[in-house]
Amino acid sequence: MTRRGSIILCGFVFLFALLGLQSWSIAVARVEQRVIAAIEARTGLVVTGMERAEIALLPLPRISLSNVAFAERERQVAGRALRIRAHARLLPLLVGRIDFDRIDLVAPEIDLAVTAGDGSLPDLLGAPLGYLESLQGQSRIVVTSGSFFLRSQGAIRTILRDVNLVLDEREATEPVAIAGSLNWRGVPTEVNLLWPVAAGPGRATLNVNAPLLKLQFDGSRSNSAEPTTAGHVTLATPSLPELLAWFGEAPRLAPAVGALNLTAEALIRPHDVALGNVVARLDGDRLDGALNLGLASGRLALSGTLAGAQLDLGRMISRLEVADLGGTGDDAPLPFEAWTAQDIDLRVSVETARIDGTKLGDVATYLLVKKGRFEAGILRAGVYGGSVKGRLLATAAPIGIDVKLTAALDKVSFGEAGTNFPRLARLSGTGNVQLNLEGFGRSRQEVIASASGKASLNLRQGELAGFAFGDLLRRAERSPTAALRDWRQGRTAFETASASAAIANGVLTLADAQMVGAGYRMTLTGTASLPTRELDMAVQLQPANGGTLRLPFSLRGPVADPSLELEPEAILRPSGSGPLPLR
């Protein structure tokens, strides 16, 4: 070929290239029906309206539809897109057939109809997955900068924003493969899903990566009458309450758990998930066992049994802010409905549990929550050489909340307990404590003010540090003035110390309280107000042999810091000595 011919040929090639690269605008009525039908066949979406269509032939054939409205035939999926680009396959075009290997949805706003059920995952995903299952074949679909509106009975259930997803090309029997990113409730999230839509068994995987959640699931769907999927699941979150809040749930008990890492073998059914071989780490404390998560009639349900080597119960209880159940003060209504909004049946056993500075051994606890009922207790626990049991039961009643509290300490060393409880640091001995209390009301103040029940204490072979009552009594018989100078020092040994009290309408009344030691007997009578936490009691010290000497004291003031003072008419007090504090 001559040089001139080569130049002419190159010119024609360049001209045709320019022509092929041009987008040719055509009227909607002139768009080939086969093109629209091909898009429908490969996406299941019927184009119901568009502004214009453009066709470009080079470098590869492609069709672009602008301002497109579309809908699935059953109206499960509908929406609009700024643009739909369809990339045609070259070889089918050579034989006069139109097919696409990729379809782009640019800035779509898509409505997905979901089942008006109880909000479970099958309800949310059933309709979209059913739509994909109905397709005989699907091109690769790329969604860019999209928004998805999940609606139920005309109301928006949730919105997915900034959706950038790729649905891989598949045939009718192949699983759906979706990968990409989205923003749900303000949290950017990466998602990778492989889900079987055809009948029969198939592999299923899910990976979710978000600031609040790292989730991995790898399993398979069974070929059974009830659709079930089994596999291995791994979940990690820096804050369980924040994670649940992200999903729109705010259980009042969730703050007890902070960071959570969990691995398990999962069996997923339509309305519940059974977790076996669970390994859960709650802020580093490991628990093993089995759990079941369910959703019925709009109520979340958690049940299971866990066991481990150690657990910090004190940290969990402190996060619940049980000291201020009402949230604003003693007179605020107790949020009982919020505390019983989810069903819980949980049993936990650990070798060692910590509650602040207290260490408990061989602990078995439980938590049982139903609508209108809250129950928690310690079935058994070893503490300070003895054992402890306790139960808290609260039930809804017409007058508010009916609360019952029982506690029992058996053969507990008060000397050991004093190392962790400063208020007991001056007291030693081994003894038992019993407490039975009932109250009712709408606020914490009302419950305490209505409290009724009984309490008892029995100690033996102990000491009361900081007071020398025995020496005081002996010196008072010889010289009252000299005896008073040093009685607030030293120790008072006792053989037995006991007390029994009746509680009515928030007032504790001592019926029989005494301490007996070598040469002395001390009795205590009076009352204590539970609502105000104030003591008003009288103490009398006398010889054990029944002598005539009596030394009366008054014990008054706040429970946290009462004062013990000799009555002025009973014996001369040294000048300037003032009240005798009980500390």
C-alpha positions as CSV (number, residue, x, y, z in Angstrom):
1,M,0.0,0.0,0.0
2,T,1.3,3.4,-0.9
3,R,1.9,6.1,1.6
4,R,-1.1,8.1,0.3
5,G,-3.4,5.0,0.7
6,S,-2.2,4.5,4.2
7,I,-2.9,8.0,5.2
8,I,-6.4,7.8,3.7
9,L,-7.1,4.5,5.5
10,C,-6.0,5.9,8.8
11,G,-8.2,8.9,8.3
12,F,-11.3,6.7,7.7
13,V,-10.4,4.7,10.8
14,F,-10.1,7.9,12.9
15,L,-13.4,9.2,11.5
16,F,-15.3,6.0,12.3
17,A,-13.7,6.0,15.8
18,L,-14.9,9.5,16.5
19,L,-18.4,8.6,15.2
20,G,-18.4,5.5,17.4
21,L,-17.4,7.4,20.5
22,Q,-20.3,9.8,20.1
23,S,-23.5,9.3,22.1
24,W,-26.4,9.4,19.7
25,S,-29.5,10.8,21.4
26,I,-32.8,9.3,20.1
27,A,-36.4,9.6,21.0
28,V,-37.8,7.3,23.6
29,A,-40.3,5.9,21.1
30,R,-37.5,4.9,18.9
31,V,-35.5,2.9,21.6
32,E,-35.4,-0.7,20.5
33,Q,-37.9,-2.8,22.5
34,R,-35.3,-5.6,22.5
35,V,-33.0,-3.4,24.5
36,I,-35.6,-2.7,27.2
37,A,-36.6,-6.3,27.2
38,A,-33.0,-7.4,27.6
39,I,-32.5,-5.1,30.6
40,E,-35.7,-6.4,32.2
41,A,-34.6,-10.0,31.6
42,R,-31.2,-9.5,33.2
43,T,-32.4,-7.4,36.2
44,G,-36.1,-8.2,36.7
45,L,-36.8,-4.5,36.5
46,V,-39.4,-3.1,34.1
47,V,-38.5,0.4,32.8
48,T,-41.7,2.5,33.3
49,G,-40.3,5.8,32.3
50,M,-37.2,7.7,31.2
51,E,-36.0,11.0,29.8
52,R,-33.8,9.8,26.9
53,A,-31.7,6.9,25.7
54,E,-28.1,7.1,24.3
55,I,-26.1,4.5,22.4
56,A,-22.3,4.4,22.1
57,L,-20.8,1.7,19.8
58,L,-17.1,2.1,20.6
59,P,-14.9,1.1,22.2
60,L,-17.6,-1.4,23.4
61,P,-21.3,-1.2,22.7
62,R,-23.2,0.4,25.6
63,I,-26.6,1.9,26.2
64,S,-27.4,4.7,28.7
65,L,-30.9,5.6,30.0
66,S,-31.3,8.9,31.8
67,N,-33.7,9.7,34.6
68,V,-35.2,6.2,34.6
69,A,-38.2,5.0,36.6
70,F,-38.4,1.2,37.1
71,A,-40.3,-1.4,39.0
72,E,-40.4,-5.1,39.5
73,R,-43.5,-6.8,38.2
74,E,-44.8,-7.7,41.7
75,R,-44.0,-4.2,42.9
76,Q,-41.6,-5.6,45.6
77,V,-38.8,-3.4,44.1
78,A,-39.4,0.1,42.6
79,G,-37.5,3.3,42.3
80,R,-35.7,5.8,40.1
81,A,-32.1,6.2,39.0
82,L,-30.2,9.2,37.6
83,R,-28.8,6.9,35.0
84,I,-28.8,3.2,34.0
85,R,-25.8,2.1,31.9
86,A,-25.9,-1.3,30.2
87,H,-22.7,-2.8,28.8
88,A,-23.6,-5.1,25.9
89,R,-21.8,-8.3,25.1
90,L,-20.0,-8.0,21.7
91,L,-20.4,-11.6,20.5
92,P,-24.2,-11.9,21.0
93,L,-24.5,-8.6,19.0
94,L,-22.7,-10.3,16.0
95,V,-25.6,-12.8,15.8
96,G,-28.3,-10.2,16.3
97,R,-29.0,-10.9,20.0
98,I,-28.7,-8.3,22.8
99,D,-27.3,-9.3,26.2
100,F,-25.5,-7.4,28.9
101,D,-22.6,-8.4,31.1
102,R,-22.9,-5.4,33.4
103,I,-25.6,-2.9,34.3
104,D,-24.9,0.2,36.4
105,L,-27.5,1.9,38.5
106,V,-26.2,5.5,39.1
107,A,-27.6,7.3,42.2
108,P,-30.7,5.2,42.5
109,E,-33.4,5.6,45.1
110,I,-35.0,2.2,45.5
111,D,-38.0,1.2,47.6
112,L,-37.9,-2.4,48.9
113,A,-41.2,-3.9,50.2
114,V,-40.6,-6.0,53.4
115,T,-42.9,-8.2,55.3
116,A,-44.9,-6.6,58.1
117,G,-43.7,-9.1,60.6
118,D,-41.9,-8.7,63.9
119,G,-38.8,-7.2,62.5
120,S,-36.7,-10.4,62.2
121,L,-34.0,-10.8,59.6
122,P,-36.2,-13.1,57.4
123,D,-38.9,-10.5,57.4
124,L,-36.5,-7.8,56.2
125,L,-34.7,-9.9,53.6
126,G,-37.4,-12.3,52.5
127,A,-38.9,-10.1,49.8
128,P,-35.6,-8.8,48.3
129,L,-34.1,-12.4,48.2
130,G,-37.4,-13.7,46.8
131,Y,-37.1,-11.1,44.0
132,L,-33.6,-12.3,43.2
133,E,-34.6,-15.9,43.3
134,S,-37.3,-15.3,40.7
135,L,-34.7,-14.3,38.1
136,Q,-33.7,-16.9,35.6
137,G,-30.4,-15.1,35.2
138,Q,-28.8,-11.9,36.4
139,S,-26.2,-9.7,34.9
140,R,-23.5,-8.1,37.1
141,I,-25.3,-5.1,38.7
142,V,-23.3,-2.2,40.1
143,V,-25.1,0.3,42.4
144,T,-23.3,3.6,42.9
145,S,-24.2,6.3,45.5
146,G,-27.6,4.7,46.0
147,S,-30.3,4.9,48.7
148,F,-32.5,2.0,49.7
149,F,-35.8,2.5,51.6
150,L,-37.2,-0.6,53.3
151,R,-41.0,-0.1,53.6
152,S,-43.7,-2.0,55.3
153,Q,-47.4,-1.1,54.8
154,G,-46.3,2.3,53.4
155,A,-44.1,3.2,56.4
156,I,-40.3,3.3,56.1
157,R,-38.7,0.7,58.4
158,T,-35.1,1.7,57.7
159,I,-32.9,3.5,55.2
160,L,-29.6,2.5,53.7
161,R,-27.6,5.4,52.4
162,D,-24.4,5.9,50.4
163,V,-24.9,2.4,49.0
164,N,-22.1,1.2,46.7
165,L,-22.6,-2.5,46.0
166,V,-21.8,-5.1,43.4
167,L,-24.1,-8.0,42.7
168,D,-22.1,-10.6,40.8
169,E,-23.5,-12.2,37.6
170,R,-25.2,-15.5,38.3
171,E,-27.5,-18.1,36.8
172,A,-30.8,-19.1,38.3
173,T,-29.4,-21.9,40.5
174,E,-26.3,-20.0,41.7
175,P,-26.2,-18.0,45.0
176,V,-26.4,-14.3,45.3
177,A,-23.0,-12.6,45.9
178,I,-23.0,-9.0,47.1
179,A,-20.0,-6.9,48.1
180,G,-19.6,-3.3,48.9
181,S,-20.3,-0.6,51.4
182,L,-23.2,1.4,52.8
183,N,-24.1,3.8,55.6
184,W,-26.8,2.6,58.0
185,R,-28.0,4.9,60.8
186,G,-24.9,7.0,60.4
187,V,-22.4,4.2,60.6
188,P,-20.3,3.3,57.5
189,T,-20.3,-0.4,57.0
190,E,-18.6,-2.9,54.6
191,V,-20.6,-5.9,53.7
192,N,-19.8,-9.1,51.9
193,L,-22.7,-11.7,51.5
194,L,-23.0,-15.0,49.7
195,W,-26.5,-16.4,50.1
196,P,-28.2,-19.3,48.4
197,V,-31.6,-18.4,46.8
198,A,-32.3,-21.5,44.9
199,A,-34.1,-24.4,46.6
200,G,-31.9,-27.0,48.3
201,P,-28.7,-26.8,50.3
202,G,-26.0,-24.2,49.6
203,R,-23.1,-22.3,51.1
204,A,-23.8,-19.1,53.0
205,T,-21.2,-16.5,54.2
206,L,-21.5,-13.1,55.7
207,N,-18.8,-10.6,56.6
208,V,-19.6,-7.2,58.2
209,N,-17.0,-4.7,59.1
210,A,-18.1,-1.5,60.9
211,P,-16.7,0.5,63.8
212,L,-19.2,-1.1,66.2
213,L,-19.2,-4.6,64.7
214,K,-16.9,-7.2,63.3
215,L,-19.0,-10.2,62.2
216,Q,-18.0,-13.3,60.2
217,F,-20.3,-16.2,59.4
218,D,-19.4,-19.2,57.3
219,G,-21.9,-22.0,56.9
220,S,-24.4,-23.7,54.7
221,R,-28.2,-24.0,54.4
222,S,-29.8,-27.3,55.0
223,N,-32.2,-29.1,52.7
224,S,-35.0,-29.4,55.4
225,A,-38.7,-28.5,55.6
226,E,-37.8,-25.5,57.9
227,P,-35.2,-23.3,56.4
228,T,-32.1,-23.5,58.6
229,T,-28.6,-22.4,58.2
230,A,-25.7,-23.8,60.2
231,G,-22.1,-22.5,60.5
232,H,-19.4,-20.9,62.5
233,V,-19.9,-17.3,63.7
234,T,-17.5,-14.8,65.2
235,L,-18.6,-11.5,66.6
236,A,-16.7,-8.6,68.2
237,T,-17.8,-5.2,69.4
238,P,-16.1,-2.6,71.6
239,S,-19.5,-1.8,73.3
240,L,-22.5,-4.0,73.4
241,P,-24.9,-1.2,74.4
242,E,-23.8,1.0,71.5
243,L,-24.1,-2.0,69.1
244,L,-27.7,-2.7,70.2
245,A,-28.6,1.0,70.0
246,W,-27.3,0.9,66.4
247,F,-29.9,-1.9,65.7
248,G,-32.6,0.2,67.4
249,E,-32.6,-1.7,70.7
250,A,-31.8,-0.3,74.1
251,P,-32.2,-3.1,76.8
252,R,-31.7,-1.7,80.3
253,L,-29.5,-4.6,81.2
254,A,-27.2,-4.3,78.2
255,P,-24.8,-1.7,79.8
256,A,-23.7,-4.5,82.2
257,V,-21.6,-5.8,79.3
258,G,-19.0,-3.5,77.7
259,A,-16.6,-5.1,75.1
260,L,-17.8,-8.4,73.8
261,N,-16.0,-11.1,71.8
262,L,-17.9,-14.2,70.9
263,T,-17.4,-17.3,68.8
264,A,-19.9,-20.1,68.5
265,E,-21.5,-22.7,66.2
266,A,-24.7,-21.2,65.1
267,L,-28.0,-22.7,63.9
268,I,-30.1,-20.0,62.3
269,R,-33.8,-20.6,62.0
270,P,-36.6,-18.1,60.9
271,H,-37.2,-16.6,64.3
272,D,-34.3,-17.7,66.5
273,V,-30.6,-18.4,66.6
274,A,-29.2,-21.3,68.6
275,L,-25.5,-20.8,69.6
276,G,-23.5,-23.9,70.8
277,N,-19.9,-24.2,71.9
278,V,-20.0,-20.5,72.9
279,V,-16.8,-18.8,73.9
280,A,-17.7,-15.3,75.1
281,R,-15.3,-12.8,76.5
282,L,-16.9,-10.0,78.6
283,D,-14.3,-7.3,79.0
284,G,-11.7,-10.1,79.1
285,D,-13.6,-12.5,81.4
286,R,-14.2,-15.8,79.5
287,L,-17.4,-17.7,79.7
288,D,-18.3,-21.0,77.9
289,G,-21.7,-22.5,77.3
290,A,-24.7,-22.3,75.0
291,L,-27.1,-19.4,74.2
292,N,-30.4,-19.0,72.3
293,L,-31.5,-15.7,70.8
294,G,-35.1,-15.3,69.6
295,L,-37.7,-12.8,68.6
296,A,-41.4,-13.5,69.2
297,S,-44.3,-11.1,69.3
298,G,-41.9,-8.2,69.1
299,R,-39.9,-9.2,72.2
300,L,-36.3,-10.1,72.2
301,A,-35.5,-13.3,74.1
302,L,-32.2,-14.5,75.5
303,S,-31.7,-17.8,77.3
304,G,-28.7,-20.0,78.1
305,T,-26.1,-21.3,80.5
306,L,-22.6,-20.1,80.8
307,A,-19.7,-21.1,83.0
308,G,-16.2,-19.8,83.5
309,A,-13.2,-19.3,85.8
310,Q,-13.8,-15.7,86.9
311,L,-16.2,-12.8,86.4
312,D,-16.3,-9.2,87.6
313,L,-19.9,-9.0,88.8
314,G,-19.2,-5.7,90.6
315,R,-18.2,-4.0,87.4
316,M,-21.3,-5.2,85.6
317,I,-23.6,-4.1,88.4
318,S,-22.0,-0.7,88.7
319,R,-22.7,-0.1,85.0
320,L,-26.4,-0.7,85.5
321,E,-26.7,2.3,87.9
322,V,-29.0,0.4,90.1
323,A,-28.4,3.0,92.9
324,D,-30.7,5.3,90.8
325,L,-33.3,3.1,89.2
326,G,-35.6,6.0,88.5
327,G,-32.9,7.9,86.7
328,T,-33.6,11.2,88.4
329,G,-34.0,10.6,92.1
330,D,-35.9,8.7,94.9
331,D,-39.3,10.1,93.9
332,A,-39.0,9.3,90.2
333,P,-41.2,6.5,88.9
334,L,-39.3,3.2,88.5
335,P,-38.8,2.3,84.8
336,F,-40.1,-1.3,85.4
337,E,-41.5,-1.7,81.9
338,A,-38.1,-0.9,80.4
339,W,-36.3,-3.4,82.8
340,T,-38.7,-6.2,81.7
341,A,-39.0,-5.3,78.0
342,Q,-37.0,-8.4,77.0
343,D,-37.3,-12.0,78.1
344,I,-34.1,-13.4,79.8
345,D,-33.4,-16.8,81.3
346,L,-29.7,-16.8,82.0
347,R,-27.7,-19.1,84.4
348,V,-24.0,-18.2,85.1
349,S,-21.6,-20.3,87.2
350,V,-18.0,-19.2,87.8
351,E,-15.2,-20.4,90.1
352,T,-14.5,-16.9,91.3
353,A,-16.5,-13.7,91.2
354,R,-15.6,-10.2,92.2
355,I,-18.0,-7.6,93.6
356,D,-15.9,-4.5,94.3
357,G,-13.3,-5.7,96.8
358,T,-15.2,-8.9,97.7
359,K,-14.1,-12.2,96.3
360,L,-16.7,-15.0,96.1
361,G,-16.0,-18.6,95.3
362,D,-18.0,-21.4,93.6
363,V,-20.7,-18.9,92.5
364,A,-24.0,-19.9,90.8
365,T,-26.2,-17.0,89.8
366,Y,-29.3,-16.5,87.7
367,L,-31.4,-13.8,86.0
368,L,-35.0,-14.4,85.0
369,V,-37.0,-11.7,83.3
370,K,-40.5,-11.9,81.8
371,K,-43.1,-9.3,81.1
372,G,-44.0,-7.8,84.4
373,R,-41.5,-9.9,86.4
374,F,-37.8,-9.4,87.3
375,E,-35.9,-11.9,89.3
376,A,-32.2,-12.2,90.1
377,G,-30.4,-14.2,92.7
378,I,-27.3,-16.0,94.0
379,L,-28.1,-19.7,94.4
380,R,-24.8,-20.3,96.2
381,A,-21.5,-18.6,96.8
382,G,-18.6,-19.0,99.2
383,V,-17.5,-15.8,101.0
384,Y,-15.2,-15.0,104.0
385,G,-15.1,-18.6,105.1
386,G,-18.9,-19.0,104.9
387,S,-21.6,-18.9,102.3
388,V,-24.2,-16.4,101.0
389,K,-27.5,-16.7,99.2
390,G,-29.8,-14.0,98.0
391,R,-32.9,-13.3,95.8
392,L,-34.5,-10.2,94.5
393,L,-38.0,-10.5,93.0
394,A,-40.0,-7.6,91.6
395,T,-43.4,-8.0,89.9
396,A,-45.8,-5.6,88.4
397,A,-48.9,-4.8,90.6
398,P,-51.8,-2.4,90.4
399,I,-50.2,-0.3,93.1
400,G,-46.9,-0.1,91.2
401,I,-44.2,-2.7,91.9
402,D,-44.1,-5.4,94.5
403,V,-40.5,-6.0,95.6
404,K,-39.3,-8.9,97.7
405,L,-35.7,-9.3,99.0
406,T,-34.2,-12.2,100.9
407,A,-30.6,-12.7,101.9
408,A,-28.7,-15.2,104.1
409,L,-25.1,-15.3,105.3
410,D,-24.0,-18.4,107.1
411,K,-20.8,-18.8,109.1
412,V,-19.2,-15.7,107.7
413,S,-16.1,-14.3,109.3
414,F,-16.7,-10.6,109.9
415,G,-13.1,-10.0,110.6
416,E,-12.2,-11.1,107.0
417,A,-15.1,-9.0,105.7
418,G,-13.8,-5.9,107.4
419,T,-10.8,-5.9,105.1
420,N,-13.1,-5.0,102.2
421,F,-15.9,-3.1,104.1
422,P,-14.5,-0.2,106.3
423,R,-17.8,-0.1,108.3
424,L,-17.1,-3.6,109.5
425,A,-13.4,-3.1,110.1
426,R,-13.9,-2.8,114.0
427,L,-16.0,-5.9,114.2
428,S,-14.8,-9.5,114.2
429,G,-16.4,-12.9,114.9
430,T,-18.2,-15.6,113.0
431,G,-21.9,-15.4,112.5
432,N,-25.1,-15.6,110.5
433,V,-27.3,-12.9,109.0
434,Q,-30.9,-13.3,107.8
435,L,-33.0,-10.7,106.0
436,N,-36.5,-10.8,104.6
437,L,-38.0,-7.6,103.2
438,E,-41.1,-6.7,101.2
439,G,-42.2,-3.4,99.8
440,F,-44.4,-1.9,97.1
441,G,-44.8,1.4,95.3
442,R,-44.2,3.3,92.1
443,S,-40.9,4.9,93.1
444,R,-37.9,3.8,95.1
445,Q,-38.9,6.1,97.9
446,E,-42.4,4.5,98.1
447,V,-40.9,1.0,98.1
448,I,-38.5,1.8,100.9
449,A,-41.2,3.7,102.9
450,S,-43.5,0.7,102.7
451,A,-40.9,-1.9,103.5
452,S,-41.8,-4.6,106.0
453,G,-40.1,-7.8,107.2
454,K,-37.6,-9.0,109.7
455,A,-33.8,-9.2,110.1
456,S,-31.5,-11.0,112.5
457,L,-27.8,-11.2,113.4
458,N,-25.9,-13.7,115.4
459,L,-22.1,-13.5,116.2
460,R,-19.9,-15.5,118.5
461,Q,-16.3,-15.2,119.7
462,G,-15.5,-11.8,118.4
463,E,-14.3,-8.3,119.3
464,L,-15.4,-4.7,118.9
465,A,-12.4,-2.5,118.3
466,G,-12.2,1.1,119.3
467,F,-14.2,0.8,122.5
468,A,-13.3,-0.7,125.9
469,F,-16.7,-1.2,127.4
470,G,-15.6,-3.9,129.9
471,D,-12.8,-1.6,131.3
472,L,-15.3,1.3,131.3
473,L,-17.7,-0.6,133.5
474,R,-15.0,-1.8,136.0
475,R,-13.6,1.7,136.3
476,A,-17.0,3.4,136.6
477,E,-17.6,1.3,139.7
478,R,-14.5,2.8,141.4
479,S,-14.1,6.3,139.9
480,P,-16.6,7.5,137.2
481,T,-14.5,10.5,136.2
482,A,-11.3,8.7,135.8
483,A,-13.0,5.8,133.9
484,L,-14.3,8.1,131.1
485,R,-10.9,9.2,130.0
486,D,-9.8,6.1,128.0
487,W,-12.9,4.1,127.2
488,R,-12.8,5.1,123.5
489,Q,-9.6,3.1,123.1
490,G,-8.9,-0.6,123.2
491,R,-11.1,-3.5,122.4
492,T,-14.2,-5.2,123.7
493,A,-14.2,-8.9,123.4
494,F,-17.6,-10.7,123.4
495,E,-18.7,-14.2,123.6
496,T,-22.0,-13.7,121.8
497,A,-23.7,-10.8,120.0
498,S,-27.2,-11.1,118.6
499,A,-30.0,-8.9,117.3
500,S,-33.4,-9.4,115.9
501,A,-35.5,-6.7,114.4
502,A,-39.0,-6.2,113.0
503,I,-39.5,-3.9,110.0
504,A,-42.8,-2.1,109.3
505,N,-43.6,0.8,107.0
506,G,-40.0,1.6,106.5
507,V,-39.0,1.6,110.2
508,L,-36.8,-1.0,111.7
509,T,-37.4,-1.7,115.4
510,L,-34.9,-3.6,117.5
511,A,-36.8,-6.2,119.6
512,D,-33.8,-8.0,121.1
513,A,-30.2,-6.9,120.7
514,Q,-27.4,-7.6,123.1
515,M,-23.7,-8.2,123.4
516,V,-22.3,-10.4,126.2
517,G,-18.7,-10.7,127.3
518,A,-16.6,-11.3,130.4
519,G,-18.2,-9.3,133.2
520,Y,-20.6,-7.1,131.2
521,R,-23.8,-7.2,129.2
522,M,-24.8,-4.5,126.7
523,T,-28.3,-4.1,125.3
524,L,-29.5,-2.0,122.4
525,T,-33.1,-0.8,121.7
526,G,-34.6,1.8,119.4
527,T,-35.4,2.4,115.8
528,A,-33.8,3.1,112.4
529,S,-35.6,4.9,109.6
530,L,-35.0,3.2,106.2
531,P,-36.1,6.2,104.1
532,T,-34.0,8.8,106.0
533,R,-31.3,6.3,107.0
534,E,-31.3,7.8,110.5
535,L,-30.7,6.0,113.8
536,D,-32.4,6.7,117.1
537,M,-31.3,4.1,119.7
538,A,-30.4,3.7,123.3
539,V,-27.5,1.5,124.6
540,Q,-27.3,0.3,128.2
541,L,-24.1,-1.2,129.7
542,Q,-24.3,-3.1,133.0
543,P,-22.5,-5.9,134.9
544,A,-23.2,-9.4,133.8
545,N,-23.9,-10.4,137.4
546,G,-26.8,-8.1,137.6
547,G,-25.3,-5.3,139.7
548,T,-26.9,-2.0,140.2
549,L,-24.6,0.1,138.0
550,R,-26.1,1.2,134.7
551,L,-24.4,3.2,132.0
552,P,-26.8,4.5,129.4
553,F,-25.7,5.8,126.0
554,S,-27.5,7.3,123.0
555,L,-26.8,6.2,119.5
556,R,-28.1,8.7,117.0
557,G,-27.4,10.2,113.6
558,P,-27.0,9.0,110.0
559,V,-26.4,5.3,109.6
560,A,-23.1,6.0,107.7
561,D,-21.7,8.1,110.7
562,P,-23.7,7.9,113.9
563,S,-22.4,9.2,117.3
564,L,-22.3,7.3,120.6
565,E,-22.7,9.5,123.6
566,L,-23.2,8.9,127.4
567,E,-26.3,10.4,128.7
568,P,-25.4,13.5,130.9
569,E,-27.6,12.6,133.8
570,A,-26.1,9.2,134.1
571,I,-22.5,10.0,134.9
572,L,-20.3,13.0,135.0
573,R,-18.6,13.7,131.7
574,P,-15.1,15.3,131.7
575,S,-15.0,18.9,130.7
576,G,-14.7,19.5,127.0
577,S,-14.9,15.8,126.0
578,G,-18.0,16.5,123.8
579,P,-19.9,13.8,122.0
580,L,-18.2,10.4,121.7
581,P,-18.1,9.5,118.0
582,L,-18.7,5.9,116.9
583,R,-16.0,5.5,114.3
